[in-house]
Amino acid sequence: MLSQPHDGRSLRIDTRQEQGAVILTVAGLLDLDTVAPLDATLQQLAQDGAGPVVIDLSDVSFADSTTVNVLIQAHDALGPALRLAAPSAALERLFTLTGLDTVLPLYGSVRAALDA
């Protein structure tokens, strides 16, 4: 588990294994000041040759373009093994506006991402 406080805000990433996949449950704000731990975790998983990597976004209240860039880089490194699960309405809007929804697979739940 990683936790990075910043100006009263925090990002939390919990990691677990399930059905041969790595599941990252991310909570908090993802922006320029907080996204570095997610980026580092995804880079490490890519270097380790991790199988499916599911990012549970259900507890992310905000994400900015920095997050989009981190996810695109992770997709470049992990390919179809990267799966985004349960994005909030605000994140779905961000992904739609940036076109990320056409590049990365989005799933309504962690279970759906695991079963894919």
Secondary structure, DSSP 8 states (H G I E B T S, - for coil): -EEEEETTEEEEEEEEEETTEEEEEEEEEESTTT-HHHHHHHHHHHHHT-S-EEEEEEEEEEE-HHHHHHHHHHHHHHGGGEEEE---HHHHHHHHHHTHHHHS-EESSHHHHHH-
